[in-house]
């Protein structure tokens, strides 16, 4: 007999009755607010052409590193999950067989945020009422596969169904932005914008960096041999992105290190990094100076900066070689912000025209560095718990450690940072529930009045993100 799949209406709320009652009321006031998704990695072609999703495996397993990294950690081969290879060599192609592997191993996700998001998708999006396990794998597959063949489950219909007001995708500096042009040329009124992620032409450690810079400057009609031409290429490409709706840039650097080099020094360093003869120290110095240049450009063109440092990306060399980047092998590293950001903040930290949103995977710096920095510098805001900490416990730790010094209004609400489209409403629901539970705790402890909690709940769910990202 299949076990029932139940989403308890009080999930994630505090257990104490009075606190839970307040959390319920707060949540009721924000649960139906529109979703503003200012940073993520969904595919803009979904919205440009509105093609149906192929099958349950292609929708929920193959593109989602949260899913396949857990399975891989337990010995499931990425080949057997249909993850494509760099050289095009074949991997599993039967989506039902891939789904059966997932279902048989679904117990591995007990207690994880992925389990919570996926159960929400199964119950709320597809109306499934029994739990996923090996015995119900075909039942799940058939229901989801049939739904994906209907107009109601095409990308634009789902965008409207889940009350998404705006979503930002993320594109690299070499992207022609054709999909975004197609969206704007269509008769659909959904708001999908891009964000400028220049890492491939900012990071000398990228194996394709020199070729990327050559192509990048050629796209902009600038001379790649000149640092001045390279900067003008950034300015032109940023303008292209703004024309595609971008209000933000995004920087996934190894660290938060910034620098402010004299012009002659950065010109000499640029010549060196574009020749291929560069040390690790010089690569970091170039990245650090370019963050400062990006801040300068943001002041000029109004784009919000996001900094996502502190990850050893593609840690598994064998997986990188066979399957490429972003395959679940990114590992958090320790962070430091006070010294790292000082050169940039000395120049622009008090400039009201700059918004720099800081993220971290090192929770130890929340109360020691990030909250005090954002609680002082007008240019700084704190991004929400990100990636490995996008979880109920991660959200609670963030509020406990950051609020006392940074407050609520030096944060930017929530962003889902996802490639999995249907996890967007699931993740926003978790964030709204956790924030309402935290606010209810403040109310019962007489640290906040109840009417103030309702104001803050709305701000965290909707107002702050629109304000911070200029949406």
C-alpha positions in Angstrom: 0.0 0.0 0.0 1.6 3.4 -1.0 2.3 5.8 1.8 0.5 9.2 1.6 2.3 12.3 0.5 1.2 15.1 2.9 2.4 18.7 3.0 1.4 19.8 6.5 0.0 23.3 6.5 2.1 24.2 9.5 5.4 22.9 8.1 8.4 24.9 9.2 6.4 27.0 11.7 7.4 27.0 15.4 5.9 24.3 17.6 4.9 26.6 20.5 1.2 27.3 19.9 1.2 31.1 20.4 4.2 31.6 18.2 2.8 29.2 15.6 -0.5 31.2 15.5 1.4 34.4 14.8 3.5 32.7 12.2 0.3 31.4 10.5 -1.2 34.9 10.4 2.0 36.4 9.0 2.4 33.8 6.4 -1.3 34.2 5.3 -0.5 37.9 4.6 2.4 37.1 2.3 1.9 33.7 0.8 0.1 34.9 -2.3 2.3 37.9 -3.0 3.9 37.8 -6.5 7.2 36.1 -6.9 10.2 38.3 -7.8 13.1 36.1 -8.8 16.0 38.5 -9.3 18.8 36.0 -9.7 18.8 32.5 -11.1 19.9 30.2 -13.9 16.7 29.1 -15.7 17.0 28.8 -19.5 15.7 31.9 -21.3 14.8 29.7 -24.3 12.0 28.2 -22.3 10.2 31.5 -22.2 11.3 32.6 -25.7 9.8 29.6 -27.5 7.5 28.0 -24.9 8.3 24.5 -26.0 7.0 21.7 -23.7 9.4 20.1 -21.2 10.5 16.8 -22.7 9.8 14.3 -19.9 10.0 14.0 -16.1 13.7 13.1 -16.1 14.7 16.1 -18.3 12.6 18.4 -16.1 13.6 17.3 -12.6 16.8 15.2 -12.7 19.2 15.7 -15.6 19.7 19.5 -15.2 19.5 19.7 -11.3 22.9 19.3 -9.6 21.2 19.3 -6.2 19.6 16.0 -7.3 22.3 14.2 -9.1 25.2 15.2 -6.7 23.4 13.3 -3.9 22.9 10.3 -6.1 26.5 10.5 -7.3 27.7 10.6 -3.6 26.1 7.2 -3.1 27.7 5.6 -6.1 25.2 6.3 -8.8 27.0 7.1 -12.1 26.2 10.3 -13.8 26.2 8.4 -17.1 23.2 6.4 -15.7 21.4 9.6 -15.0 21.7 10.9 -18.5 24.0 13.8 -17.6 25.6 14.8 -21.0 29.4 14.4 -21.5 31.8 16.9 -22.8 32.9 14.8 -25.8 29.3 13.8 -26.7 29.9 10.1 -25.8 26.5 8.4 -25.0 24.9 8.3 -21.6 21.6 6.9 -20.5 18.8 8.1 -22.8 15.7 6.2 -21.4 14.0 8.8 -19.2 11.8 6.2 -17.5 14.9 4.2 -16.5 16.6 7.4 -15.2 13.4 8.1 -13.2 13.4 4.6 -11.7 17.0 5.1 -10.4 15.9 8.4 -8.8 12.8 6.9 -7.2 14.6 3.9 -5.8 17.1 6.3 -4.1 14.6 9.0 -3.1 15.2 8.1 0.6 18.7 9.6 0.3 17.0 13.0 0.3 15.4 12.6 3.8 15.8 15.8 5.8 17.3 17.8 2.9 15.8 21.0 1.3 15.8 19.2 -2.0 13.3 16.7 -0.5 11.1 19.6 0.7 11.2 21.3 -2.7 10.5 18.1 -4.7 7.6 17.0 -2.4 6.1 20.5 -2.9 6.4 20.1 -6.7 4.9 16.6 -6.7 2.0 17.6 -4.5 1.3 21.1 -5.5 2.2 21.2 -9.2 1.2 17.7 -10.2 -1.4 16.8 -7.5 0.3 13.5 -6.5 -1.0 12.1 -3.2 1.4 9.2 -2.6 5.1 9.2 -1.7 7.8 8.6 -4.3 9.6 5.2 -3.9 10.5 2.4 -6.2 6.9 0.9 -6.1 5.3 4.3 -7.2 8.0 5.3 -9.7 5.8 4.5 -12.8 2.7 6.1 -11.2 4.7 9.3 -10.8 6.3 9.1 -14.2 3.0 8.6 -16.0 1.2 11.5 -14.1 4.1 13.9 -14.7 4.7 12.9 -18.3 1.0 13.3 -19.2 0.9 16.7 -17.5 4.0 17.9 -19.4 2.1 17.2 -22.7 -0.6 19.7 -21.8 -0.6 23.5 -22.4 -0.9 24.1 -18.7 2.6 22.9 -18.1 4.4 24.9 -20.7 6.9 27.4 -19.4 4.8 30.5 -19.9 1.7 29.0 -18.4 3.7 27.9 -15.3 5.2 31.4 -15.1 1.6 32.8 -14.9 0.3 30.0 -12.7 2.8 30.7 -10.0 2.3 34.5 -10.1 5.9 35.3 -11.1 6.1 39.0 -11.6 9.7 39.0 -13.0 12.5 36.5 -13.3 16.1 37.2 -14.1 18.2 34.7 -16.0 22.0 34.9 -16.0 24.1 35.1 -19.2 27.8 35.3 -19.9 29.5 38.1 -21.7 29.7 36.2 -25.0 26.0 35.4 -25.1 24.3 37.0 -28.1 21.1 37.4 -26.0 19.0 36.0 -28.9 16.5 34.3 -26.6 15.9 37.5 -24.7 15.3 39.3 -28.0 12.8 36.6 -29.0 10.9 37.1 -25.7 10.6 40.8 -26.2 9.5 40.3 -29.8 6.8 37.8 -28.8 3.2 38.6 -27.9 3.7 37.3 -24.3 3.8 39.8 -21.5 5.8 37.9 -19.0 8.8 39.8 -17.7 12.0 37.9 -18.1 15.3 39.9 -17.9 19.0 38.9 -18.1 21.9 39.6 -15.8 25.5 40.2 -16.8 28.0 37.5 -15.6 31.4 38.5 -17.0 33.5 35.8 -15.2 34.7 34.1 -18.4 36.5 37.4 -19.4 37.5 38.4 -15.9 39.2 35.3 -14.7 42.6 34.5 -16.0 42.4 31.0 -14.5 39.7 30.1 -17.0 41.4 27.8 -19.6 39.6 29.7 -22.4 40.3 33.2 -20.9 42.5 34.5 -23.7 40.2 33.2 -26.5 37.2 34.6 -24.6 38.7 38.1 -24.3 39.5 38.1 -28.0 36.0 37.1 -28.9 34.5 39.4 -26.4 36.3 42.5 -27.7 35.5 41.5 -31.3 31.8 41.4 -30.4 32.1 44.9 -29.1 34.2 46.1 -31.9 37.2 46.9 -29.6 40.9 46.2 -29.6 41.7 43.2 -27.3 45.3 44.3 -27.1 44.4 47.5 -25.3 43.2 47.6 -21.7 41.2 50.7 -22.6 39.6 48.8 -25.4 38.8 45.9 -23.1 37.1 48.3 -20.6 35.1 49.8 -23.5 34.0 46.3 -24.5 32.6 45.8 -21.0 30.7 49.1 -21.2 29.2 48.2 -24.6 28.3 44.7 -23.5 26.7 46.0 -20.3 24.6 48.3 -22.5 23.5 45.3 -24.6 22.5 43.5 -21.4 20.6 46.6 -20.1 18.7 46.7 -23.4 17.7 43.1 -22.7 16.3 44.2 -19.3 19.3 43.6 -17.1 19.4 45.6 -13.8 22.3 43.6 -12.3 25.7 42.1 -12.7 26.9 38.9 -11.1 30.4 37.9 -10.1 31.4 34.4 -9.0 34.9 35.0 -7.9 37.0 32.7 -5.8 37.2 35.3 -3.1 36.0 38.8 -2.2 39.4 40.3 -2.9 39.4 43.7 -4.5 42.2 46.0 -5.6 42.7 49.5 -7.0 45.8 49.5 -9.1 47.4 52.6 -10.8 46.7 52.8 -14.5 50.2 51.8 -15.6 50.2 48.7 -13.3 46.8 47.4 -14.5 47.7 48.0 -18.1 50.9 46.0 -17.6 49.0 43.3 -15.7 46.4 43.1 -18.5 49.1 42.6 -21.1 50.5 39.7 -18.9 47.2 37.9 -18.3 46.2 38.1 -21.9 49.6 36.6 -22.9 49.0 33.5 -20.8 52.1 34.0 -18.6 50.4 34.7 -15.3 50.8 33.4 -11.7 47.9 32.6 -9.3 48.7 35.8 -7.4 48.6 37.9 -10.6 45.3 36.3 -11.6 43.8 37.2 -8.2 45.1 40.7 -8.5 43.5 41.1 -11.9 40.2 39.8 -10.7 40.3 42.1 -7.7 41.0 45.2 -9.8 38.3 44.3 -12.2 35.7 44.1 -9.4 36.6 47.7 -8.6 36.2 48.6 -12.3 32.8 46.8 -12.3 31.8 48.9 -9.3 32.8 52.1 -11.2 30.8 51.0 -14.2 27.8 50.2 -12.0 27.9 53.7 -10.6 27.9 55.0 -14.2 25.1 52.8 -15.6 23.0 52.0 -12.5 23.4 48.2 -12.6 23.4 46.5 -9.2 26.4 44.3 -8.4 26.2 40.8 -6.9 29.3 39.1 -5.5 29.1 35.3 -5.0 32.6 34.4 -3.7 34.0 31.5 -1.7 33.6 28.3 -3.8 36.2 25.9 -5.1 34.4 25.2 -8.3 34.6 21.9 -10.1 36.6 20.2 -7.3 36.3 16.8 -8.9 38.8 16.8 -11.8 37.5 13.5 -13.3 33.9 14.8 -13.4 35.1 18.1 -14.8 37.0 16.4 -17.6 34.1 14.0 -18.5 31.0 16.1 -17.8 32.2 19.7 -17.7 31.4 22.5 -15.3 28.6 22.8 -12.8 28.1 19.1 -12.1 27.7 19.1 -8.3 31.4 19.2 -7.4 31.5 22.8 -6.2 32.7 23.0 -2.5 32.5 26.0 -0.1 35.7 27.6 1.2 36.4 30.0 4.0 35.6 33.7 3.4 37.1 37.0 4.4 35.5 40.4 3.5 36.8 43.1 5.8 40.3 43.4 4.3 39.3 42.0 0.9 36.7 44.7 0.2 38.5 47.7 1.6 40.1 49.0 -1.7 36.7 49.0 -3.4 34.9 50.5 -0.3 37.5 53.2 0.1 36.5 54.4 -3.4 32.8 53.7 -3.5 31.5 52.4 -0.2 29.6 55.6 0.7 28.4 56.4 -2.9 24.6 56.2 -2.9 24.6 55.2 -6.6 26.2 51.8 -5.9 24.5 48.8 -4.6 26.8 45.8 -4.0 25.0 42.7 -2.7 27.2 40.3 -0.8 26.7 36.5 -0.6 28.8 33.9 1.3 29.0 30.2 1.8 31.0 30.8 5.1 28.4 31.3 7.8 31.1 32.2 10.3 31.4 35.7 8.7 27.7 36.6 9.0 28.0 38.2 12.5 31.8 38.9 12.5 32.1 40.6 9.1 29.1 40.9 6.8 26.5 42.3 9.1 28.8 44.9 10.5 29.9 45.9 7.0 26.4 46.1 5.7 25.3 47.9 8.9 27.7 50.7 8.1 28.4 51.1 4.4 25.5 52.5 2.4 26.6 50.7 -0.8 26.4 47.2 0.8 23.5 44.9 1.2 23.4 41.2 2.3 22.1 38.6 0.0 20.1 35.7 1.4 21.5 32.3 2.4 22.8 30.8 -0.8 23.3 27.4 -2.4 24.3 25.0 0.4 22.6 27.2 3.0 19.4 27.7 1.0 17.6 25.6 3.6 15.4 26.1 6.7 18.3 25.8 9.1 20.5 28.1 6.9 17.8 30.7 6.8 17.3 30.6 10.5 21.1 30.9 11.2 21.3 33.9 8.8 18.5 35.8 10.6 19.9 35.0 14.0 23.4 36.2 13.1 22.8 39.0 10.7 19.7 40.8 12.1 21.2 42.1 15.3 23.8 44.2 13.6 22.6 44.6 10.0 18.8 44.7 10.6 16.3 43.5 8.1 16.5 46.5 5.7 20.2 45.9 4.9 19.2 42.6 3.4 17.5 42.0 0.0 14.7 39.6 0.6 15.1 36.2 -1.1 16.4 34.9 -4.4 16.1 31.3 -5.5 19.3 31.0 -7.6 18.0 27.9 -9.4 18.1 26.1 -12.7 15.0 24.0 -11.8 12.0 26.0 -12.9 9.4 24.3 -10.7 11.5 24.7 -7.6 11.1 28.5 -7.8 7.7 28.6 -6.1 8.7 25.8 -3.7 11.8 27.7 -2.6 10.0 31.0 -2.2 7.4 29.3 0.0 10.1 27.9 2.3 11.7 31.3 2.6 8.4 33.0 3.4 7.5 30.4 6.0 10.9 30.6 7.7 10.9 34.4 7.8 7.4 34.4 9.3 8.4 31.9 11.9 11.4 34.1 12.9 9.3 37.2 13.0 6.7 35.5 15.2 9.4 34.6 17.6 10.4 38.2 17.9 6.8 39.1 18.6 6.3 36.6 21.4 9.5 37.7 23.0 8.3 41.3 22.9 11.2 42.4 20.7 8.8 43.6 17.9 5.2 44.6 17.8 2.8 42.5 15.8 1.9 45.2 13.3 5.6 45.8 12.7 6.1 42.1 12.0 3.4 42.2 9.3 5.3 45.1 7.7 8.6 43.3 7.8 7.1 40.1 6.5 5.9 41.9 3.4 9.2 43.6 3.0 11.2 40.4 3.1 8.8 38.6 0.7 8.4 41.3 -1.9 9.4 44.9 -1.3 13.1 44.7 -0.5 14.0 42.5 -3.5 12.2 44.9 -5.9 14.0 47.9 -4.4 17.5 46.3 -4.2 17.4 45.0 -7.7 15.6 48.0 -9.2 12.8 45.8 -10.5 
